[in-house]
């Protein structure tokens, strides 16, 4: 009896040791499970189900494209890269679960994040595990305002997008601007920041700030509200499905002046949903897309050949996020989180689609790179680079 | 003002069509069929597939063509509803109510993500659109297509009401709603009647799906979720299990949303609509016309 009790205590003690050892490994930057010889894992949270599922493949394929390219050149630190993808469904709870899964799988850098509302709660998950995050798409100012050392944004921020919107509104000579958002972190952020700029004395004014419920079909009630305020410019800051419906319903309700949408709405689907007539001439504030990139022809061609479909919104940013992660790992000479973060901060002039990269103190791009696109015959083309 | 009323009535007629299926199924089986909204989605996709298979539609023929598609879709979604009942609900009819409820939630997910596996996550756009230019009527902008859709909805609802109140079939449904066991003793084939109830309810949801697809243009695999919730609300407002009450409930919810948006702004719309719902149910827990419990379907 005494002996068996002793055995129990011993096995318990052993279990505790193993457990703490396991935790320690996780805390010290993870990625040690495969030893120093296995592939280096990069984690990517993107929506693969839910309302924003359509954008997942654009980002995942582009990231895989970069991983394959880097592996083709011998990998990083003498090891191959491996992309681990988890679904965030554009939903906070799913995203946190997905982030936890990626952390246990031992990723060393996170290169995902599309919906700001879903990315926000994953920041502490990766942060506690000491994993640096390079966020390719999500760009709510809330991500920046937490001033977390491990978070880097390579898309323009909400503040920068609002400034670009304001510049174009002023340039168009609009006087009363209606702002419409869908109450998500990303969308509301841009709308409220644009309102702040509009509220400054002089120049155009805010006609109305209207929130809609996403995922519905009928926005006629909201549109009656908006048109009641008699705007001559409407700016929608949410995603493309609602954007298409709102554009169509605005036109059906007899609105004839300018409509502009935010970067979450830049998708060919918006024009399809709105219908070619309603969509013609709709403006958008957007960072570089594959279509508007200068000299990206070869890249687009190679991507299309590999995946059987052309790249879409945030393909280029996701591709750059992986390349940037590889560069930082190489410079750090290690997969240790702290060293990689230091390497990311030290990066100066790394070539990306958005231009040479150097992070600001806030870990954002120094210039948002936002430009104005316009829909011509159902496609977003460059209208004004706002240079 | 008239614009607000028209907006509300138009959206409300969609809610009412979908809500009828909820109410009928609840009436005969006391089951909240949470997969009902997804039959609406299935209807939208069926219509999309039929239109795609038929090839192009000449511009002037949009409305007649859509009516044809409507009939085909109603048959397909109706049968899907029957299959759903047969596979997911009938084996559990003697089981506790909670098991049925959970099965319904499961069926809903199965339909949603099954459709995602088949048709993909990208939203689809209907090849035939009901656009049309608007005419001003009493200060509201109304298109011919909107009127056509509301007329179709009203016809379908009236037809259903006649069927339930005037025919043998309807009498059987009402009998089962009152007491399934006694109905069976009286020689009513309970299983067959429940199947037909599912057929009717699902066909109406399918019709609403096609109409929404053709009018709004965008369909996606999650489109049934929110309208399912709204339709459920409409059914509760009207008195769940009561057909005329449910129709009224749908229209009322549409109007509440429309006026809520106007008075308080878009971000307060749902707070307003559902706040009224809570107040209303504290005063009248049976819903608008819910007191006629004896005439449940």
Interface residues (C-beta under 8 A of the other chain):
Chain A: X48 X49 X50 X51 X53 X54 X56 X183 X210 X211 X212 X213 X215 X216 X217 X218 X220 X221 X222 X224 X225 X241 X244 X245 X248 X252 X253 X254 X269 X272 X273 X275
Chain B: X3 X4 X7 X8 X10 X11 X14 X113 X116 X121 X122 X123 X125 X129 X131 X134 X141 X143 X212 X216 X217 X218 X220 X222 X223 X225 X226 X227 X257 X258 X261 X262 X265 X266 X267 X269 X270
